[in-house]
């Protein structure tokens, strides 16, 4: 993990894997840096699983999950409690924001003008097997739309192409190649490539091996083991 900033924000289209990425990123940051890490739940779109549903499990890794109060746990209306902003002003903590998918969710970032006062990374997460980001042109358009909605500039692209437990090496490589094209056109660097930790060794001969970010699986959907 390079270019660590005080604030890291993950945005993207629905189903790109932002929540899984943000969990793994927060845990790795906690292991590598001698500071606290707040993982902040601002996902108002996902109907099944959100950070707030995994709070107890994530805490085992020393990461503090900030989410709406329990009485609002199932609410789609964002409850912007004080704790979601207090991390920004704490010099001893890193702030990781998990934003819901799409334009409406990214628009929430306009309610945090404080973000612009501190060093931040805004990472756009891509899974080419999900709607709206299947081609180079769609990804470029999605980035522009979410930048406009959030009034922030994307600083890095995360290649996170997968098919859950059915993911093959070729799927990951295909996703990376598309993201690489987007990176060149928009002049936005590739931040890293998300890969399930059990598959990492398969990529040792790939030119993007240095970008690989090994990931544990925390989110399980109905029917998955």
N, C-alpha and C positions, 0 to 999 in steps of 0.2 A: 504494500500500500504506500503510494507516494503522494506528495503534495497534500498532506493532511491539513485540513482547515478547521477552524473553530466550529463551523456549522457545515453540515452536509445534508443536502435535500435530494430525495429521490422522487422523480416524477416520471410519467409515461402513460401509455394507454392502459385500459383495463386488461388484466390478465398477463401483463408483461413480467410479473414476478418481483415487483418493487418491495413488497413486504418481506419476502424471503431474503432478498438482497439486503435490505436494511437491517434485518435481524443479524445476519452473518457479519455484516460490516461493523455493527455496533459491538458484537462480541469480540471480533478480532482487534478492534481499536482498544477495547478494554484490556485485552491481554498485552498489547504492545506499548501502551502509554500509561504513565503513572498519574492518571486523572480519572475522575468520574465520567460516566457516559449516560446521557439521557436519550432514550429512544422514544420519540414523540409521535403519538398516533393522531394523524389528521386525515385518516382515510374515512370519508363519508359515503363511499360508493360501493365497496365490496359487500355483497349481501350475506356471505357465509362466514368468512374468517377475517378477523382484523387483529391488530396487535393486542388490543385489549383482551382478546380471548386467549392469548398465549402468555399473558403477563406473568403468571407464577413460574412457568417453565423458563422464561427468559431471565428472570431474576436470579436463577441458580448460577448464572454466568457472571453475576456482578453488575449487570446492566439494569438501570432504573427505567422502567416503562412508565411514561406519562400519558394518561388517557383521561377521558371524561369521567366524572364520578359514576359510581356503580348504578345509580338510578337512571343514568342516561346511556347505559351500556349498549342498548339496542337502538338508540336514536340515530337517525341519519343526519339530523341537524347538528352542525359542529358546535360543541360547547368549548369555547376558547377560554379555558380556565387560566388563572394567573400562572400556574406551574408551567404551561407550555411556553411562556415567554421568559420566565425567571432564569432558565438555563442560559439564555443568551448573555446575561449580565454577570454570570458566575465564571470567573477566570479559571476555576478549578474543574470545569466540566466541558465536555464536548457535547454538542447537540446534533442528533440525527433525526431528521424529519421524514416520516413515511406519509407521502401524499397520495390520495386516492387517484384513480385513473381518469384521464380525460381533461377537457378544458374547464369544466365547472369546478373540479377539485383544485386545479392549479390556480384558479382565480382566488382561492382562499389565501394564497400567499400575499396578496395585496393588503391583507389585514395585519401583516407583520412588517411594517416599515422599518422596524429595528434591524431586520436581517441585513439591510443595505449598509449598516454602520459597522459591520464586522466581516472578516474574511470568510467567504463561503464557497462551497462547491455545489453546483446544481447539476446533478447527473440525470440524464435521460436514459431510461431503461428500455431495451428493445428485445422483443421476442417476435421473430418474423413469422411465427405460426399463429399469431393473434391478429385480429382485425385491425385495420388502419396502419399497420407497420410491416406489411408483407413485401414491399418493394422499396427500392432506394427513393423513389419519388414520394411514396406515402410517408416514409420516415422523415424526409426533409420537410414535408408539409406539416406533419404532426409536431415536429420540433418548433417550427415557426409559430404555429397556433398556440402551443403551450407557453412559449416565451412571451407572446403577446398577452396571454391570459394572466400570467404571473407577474409580468413587468420585470422579469429577471432574465439573464442570459445563461444559456446552457454552457457549462464549462467542460463537460465530458460526456461521452456516450458509453453506456454499459451494454455490451453484447450479452444477452441472456437467453438465447434461443434454446428451447427445450420442448419436450413432449412428456413432461413428468417422468414416470417410471419407464416409459417407452423410448426415451431419448437415446439416440445413437451418436457416435462420433461424427458421422457425416452431417448430422443435423446441426451440431455446434459449429462445425467448419463452414457450412453454408451460411449460417447466420452471421458469423464473423466476416465473411467476404462481403456481404451486403453492407454491414456496418462500416467496414473499411472504406468502401466507396463513398458513403455518406460523409465520413470523417474528412476525406480529401476534398469533397465538393464544398462543404460548409466550413472547413478549416477548424473543426472541433476535434480535439484528441480523443482517442479511445481510452477510457479510464481503466477498464479491466473487462475480462471475459468470465462470466459466471459459469462454473462447471461443478457438477456434483463431485464431492471429494473422492468417491469410489472410482471415478472415471479419469482422474487427473493424469495418471501414468500413461494413458492412451495418447496423450498429446505432446509427449516429450520431443517428438520430431517435427512438430508444427512451428512455423515461424512466429506464432503469437504465444508460445508457451510462457514467456516472461510476463504476459498480461493475465494469465489465468488466476482466477480467484476461487479457491476451493470452497464449496458450500455444503453445509449440513442441511438436511431436510427437517424443517420444523412444522410446516403446514401440511396437513393431511385433509384431503377432501373425502366426501362420502364414498365408500367402496375401496379406498386405498388402505394399504397396510402401513 
